[in-house]
Amino acid sequence: MRKIIIIVSGLFASFGAFAQQEAMFTHYMFNTLAVNSGYAGSRDALTITGLHRSQWLSFPGAPTTQTLTLHSPIVNDKLGLGLSVLNDKIGPTNTTAIYADFAYKLKINEKAKLAFGLKGGINFRSNGLSTLALDEDTDDAFANDVSSELLPNFGFGLYYYTDKFYAGVSTPKLLENGFKTNTVSGSSSTATETRHYFLIVGTVFPVTDNIKLKPTGFMKVSAGAPVVGDVTLTALFKDKFWTGVMFRTGDALGILAGVNLTDQLGLGYSFDWSYTNTTFTYNGGSHELMLRYDLIYNSTEKIRSPRFF
């Protein structure tokens, strides 16, 4: 238990330094709204997407993350509105964020649009230190749970897209808020959020009449931390089934599979293997589930022109 506390304390300390903090998802191509507000309303439907990730199985205190997003076009498809909710837990620390998203879409030509997005909301973090099993029950540092105030934040995003291509840049949290993490003998420490920048890109092209390839990429950048990039290649079969492989720099390899159960409902699953010496030995990989539903406004158009992103 002492080793676990040291590891978790090290993770807390990393929050105060400049480091990668945002949750990662292998299904990042289905979780676009969480990082880029310009995506709101781009699917021409009221789209609801849920994701659950269990990371580093069998590792004590390993991260578990859930997101729920919904978005829809409004005002003749010129505007988009959305809502993003995230819950992220690692060890005794739990972070919750709720954000509203707004996008204005500018028509570039008959096939392409450029969306300007704004994101605004609140973050909340709590440390359940009293739930930890300690070697010494009298350790004051772990006697009380600690929670932060509701901290506001905002961000922006640019999202360019056609039926078969997209690219975007964004920073969903501009403010580097400080979270109070502990109080011992009247002293306090603060964990600070680090601003992150995201680059996303993807396309789809036919190989045969029934098979399409969809390469996608995701890059995350923050000050003082290594750049993290995901590259994924997915094969679509008859626009109904998909399977793919993923590579994440410095971290993991993964596989994905999914099915469009109907024209409106899609289900996906992925599994990651850590390939670094640090984490490979101590965990059983990471599982992820994705569920997406489109409440279609114009079903005829939807079937004729399926949305790949």
C-alpha positions in Angstrom: 0.0 0.0 0.0 2.9 2.3 0.7 4.2 1.9 -2.8 0.7 2.6 -4.2 0.5 5.9 -2.2 3.9 6.9 -3.5 2.8 6.3 -7.0 -0.5 8.2 -6.6 1.3 11.0 -4.8 3.7 11.2 -7.8 0.7 11.5 -10.1 -0.7 14.3 -8.0 2.6 16.1 -8.0 2.8 15.9 -11.8 -0.4 18.0 -12.0 1.5 20.8 -10.4 4.2 20.6 -13.1 3.7 21.0 -16.8 2.4 17.7 -18.0 -0.2 15.9 -20.0 -3.4 15.8 -18.0 -6.4 15.4 -20.4 -8.0 12.0 -20.6 -7.1 9.9 -23.7 -9.5 7.8 -25.8 -8.8 5.3 -28.5 -12.2 6.2 -29.9 -11.0 9.8 -30.3 -12.7 10.1 -33.7 -16.0 9.5 -32.0 -15.3 11.9 -29.2 -14.5 15.0 -31.2 -16.8 17.4 -29.4 -15.0 16.9 -26.1 -11.9 18.5 -27.6 -13.2 20.7 -30.4 -16.3 22.8 -30.1 -16.4 23.5 -33.8 -17.7 19.9 -34.3 -21.1 20.8 -32.8 -23.9 20.2 -35.3 -21.7 18.8 -38.0 -23.5 15.5 -38.4 -26.8 17.1 -39.4 -28.6 15.2 -36.6 -29.0 15.3 -32.8 -26.1 13.1 -32.0 -25.6 11.5 -28.6 -22.3 9.7 -27.9 -21.2 7.9 -24.7 -17.7 6.5 -24.0 -16.3 4.5 -21.2 -12.6 3.7 -20.8 -11.0 1.4 -18.2 -7.3 2.0 -18.4 -4.4 -0.2 -17.2 -6.5 -3.2 -16.0 -5.2 -4.9 -12.8 -3.2 -1.7 -11.8 -4.4 -0.4 -8.4 -6.0 3.0 -8.7 -5.9 2.9 -12.5 -7.8 5.6 -14.4 -11.5 5.1 -15.5 -13.1 7.8 -17.6 -16.5 8.4 -19.0 -17.8 11.1 -21.4 -21.2 11.9 -22.7 -21.7 14.4 -25.5 -24.7 15.6 -27.5 -24.9 18.2 -30.2 -27.3 19.3 -33.0 -27.5 21.8 -35.8 -29.9 24.8 -35.4 -31.0 27.8 -37.5 -30.9 26.2 -41.0 -27.7 24.3 -40.2 -25.7 27.6 -39.8 -25.2 27.1 -36.1 -24.5 24.1 -33.8 -25.1 23.6 -30.1 -23.6 20.9 -27.9 -23.0 19.7 -24.4 -20.0 17.8 -23.1 -19.8 16.0 -19.7 -16.6 14.2 -18.5 -15.9 12.1 -15.4 -12.3 11.1 -14.8 -11.1 9.1 -11.8 -7.5 8.0 -11.0 -6.8 6.6 -7.5 -8.7 8.7 -5.0 -8.9 11.7 -7.3 -12.1 12.4 -9.2 -12.5 15.2 -11.8 -15.8 16.2 -13.3 -16.3 18.8 -16.1 -19.5 20.1 -17.8 -19.2 22.3 -20.9 -21.6 23.9 -23.4 -20.5 24.1 -27.0 -21.4 26.6 -29.7 -20.4 26.5 -33.4 -20.9 28.9 -36.3 -20.5 27.3 -39.7 -19.2 29.2 -42.7 -19.9 27.6 -46.1 -16.6 27.5 -48.1 -18.1 25.8 -51.2 -20.7 23.2 -52.1 -18.8 20.5 -50.3 -16.8 22.2 -47.5 -17.6 24.1 -44.4 -15.4 25.8 -41.8 -16.8 26.0 -38.2 -15.7 28.4 -35.5 -16.4 27.0 -32.1 -16.6 28.3 -28.5 -16.6 26.1 -25.4 -17.5 27.2 -21.8 -18.1 25.4 -18.6 -17.0 24.4 -15.1 -14.5 21.9 -13.6 -14.6 20.2 -10.2 -12.0 18.0 -8.5 -12.1 16.0 -5.3 -9.6 13.8 -3.5 -11.1 11.0 -1.4 -7.9 10.6 0.7 -9.8 9.1 3.7 -10.8 6.1 1.6 -7.1 5.0 1.3 -5.9 2.0 3.3 -2.8 3.2 5.2 0.0 1.5 7.1 -0.4 4.2 9.8 -3.9 5.4 10.7 -2.6 8.5 12.3 -1.2 10.1 9.1 -2.8 13.6 9.1 -2.1 14.1 5.4 -4.8 11.5 4.6 -7.3 12.2 7.4 -9.7 14.4 5.4 -11.2 14.4 1.9 -10.5 17.6 -0.1 -12.5 19.1 -2.9 -12.0 22.2 -5.1 -14.4 25.0 -5.8 -16.4 25.1 -9.1 -13.8 26.5 -11.4 -14.9 28.1 -14.8 -13.0 27.7 -18.0 -13.5 28.3 -21.7 -11.9 27.4 -25.0 -12.2 27.5 -28.8 -11.8 25.4 -31.9 -11.7 25.5 -35.7 -13.1 22.6 -37.6 -13.0 22.2 -41.4 -15.0 19.4 -42.9 -16.5 17.8 -46.0 -18.4 14.5 -46.4 -15.0 12.7 -46.7 -12.4 14.8 -44.9 -12.0 16.8 -41.7 -9.3 18.7 -39.9 -9.3 20.8 -36.7 -7.3 22.7 -34.2 -8.5 23.6 -30.7 -7.7 24.4 -27.1 -10.7 23.4 -24.9 -9.4 25.0 -21.7 -7.6 28.3 -21.9 -7.4 29.1 -18.2 -4.8 27.3 -16.1 -6.9 26.9 -12.9 -5.4 25.8 -9.6 -7.1 23.0 -7.6 -6.6 22.8 -3.9 -5.4 19.3 -3.3 -4.6 18.9 0.5 -4.2 20.7 3.8 -1.8 19.6 6.5 -1.3 21.6 9.7 -2.8 24.7 8.1 -0.7 24.5 4.9 -2.2 23.9 1.5 -0.9 22.7 -1.9 -2.4 23.4 -5.3 -2.5 21.3 -8.5 -2.6 23.4 -11.6 -4.3 22.6 -14.9 -2.1 22.8 -18.0 -3.3 24.3 -21.2 -3.6 21.6 -24.0 -3.7 22.0 -27.8 -5.3 19.5 -30.1 -4.9 18.7 -33.8 -7.3 16.3 -35.5 -7.4 15.1 -39.0 -9.1 12.3 -41.0 -10.4 11.2 -44.3 -12.2 8.2 -46.0 -11.8 6.8 -49.5 -13.1 3.7 -51.3 -11.0 0.6 -52.0 -13.8 -1.4 -53.6 -17.5 -1.0 -53.8 -18.0 -2.5 -50.4 -14.7 -1.5 -48.6 -13.5 1.9 -47.5 -10.4 2.9 -45.6 -10.6 5.7 -42.9 -7.2 6.9 -41.7 -7.4 9.4 -38.8 -4.9 11.2 -36.6 -5.0 12.9 -33.2 -2.2 15.1 -31.7 -2.1 16.5 -28.1 0.4 19.2 -27.1 1.1 20.8 -23.8 4.0 22.8 -22.3 6.9 20.8 -20.9 5.5 17.4 -21.9 6.1 15.1 -24.9 3.8 15.5 -27.8 1.3 12.6 -27.9 0.0 11.4 -31.2 -2.5 8.7 -32.2 -2.6 7.3 -35.7 -5.5 5.0 -36.6 -6.4 3.0 -39.8 -9.9 1.7 -39.9 -11.6 -0.4 -42.6 -15.3 0.0 -43.2 -17.3 -2.9 -44.7 -20.5 -2.0 -46.5 -20.7 1.1 -44.3 -21.9 -1.3 -41.5 -18.9 -3.0 -39.9 -15.5 -1.6 -39.1 -12.2 -2.8 -37.7 -8.9 -1.1 -37.3 -5.5 -0.7 -35.7 -4.2 2.2 -33.6 -0.7 3.4 -32.6 -0.1 5.9 -29.8 3.4 7.4 -29.5 5.3 6.4 -26.4 2.3 4.5 -25.0 0.2 1.8 -26.7 -0.9 -0.3 -29.6 -4.6 -1.0 -30.0 -7.3 -2.7 -32.1 -10.9 -1.4 -32.7 -14.1 -3.0 -34.0 -17.6 -1.9 -34.3 -21.0 -2.2 -36.0 -23.7 0.2 -37.1 -26.7 -1.7 -35.7 -29.1 0.5 -37.6 -28.7 3.6 -39.7 -28.8 5.6 -36.4 -27.2 3.4 -33.8 -23.5 2.5 -33.7 -21.5 0.4 -31.2 -17.7 0.2 -30.9 -15.1 -1.5 -28.8 -11.3 -1.2 -28.5 -8.4 -2.7 -26.6 -5.0 -1.2 -26.0 -1.7 -2.8 -25.1 1.0 -0.8 -23.4 4.4 -1.4 -25.1 6.5 0.7 -22.8 8.7 -1.1 -20.2 7.3 1.1 -17.4 3.6 0.1 -17.7 3.6 -3.1 -19.7 4.6 -5.3 -16.8 2.0 -4.0 -14.4 -1.3 -3.8 -16.3 -3.6 -6.0 -18.4 -4.3 -3.4 -21.1 -7.1 -0.9 -21.5 -10.7 -1.5 -22.6 -13.0 1.0 -24.2 -16.7 1.0 -25.2 -18.5 3.5 -27.4 -22.2 4.0 -28.2 -23.5 6.6 -30.6 -27.1 7.4 -31.6 -28.3 9.9 -34.3 -31.8 11.3 -34.1 -32.1 12.0 -37.8 -34.0 15.0 -39.0 -34.0 14.0 -42.7 -33.6 10.2 -42.9 -33.6 10.1 -46.7 -30.6 12.4 -46.9 -28.9 10.6 -44.1 -29.1 7.2 -45.9 -28.1 8.7 -49.2 -25.0 10.5 -47.7 -23.8 8.6 -44.6 -21.7 10.6 -42.1 -18.3 9.0 -41.6 -17.1 11.4 -38.9 
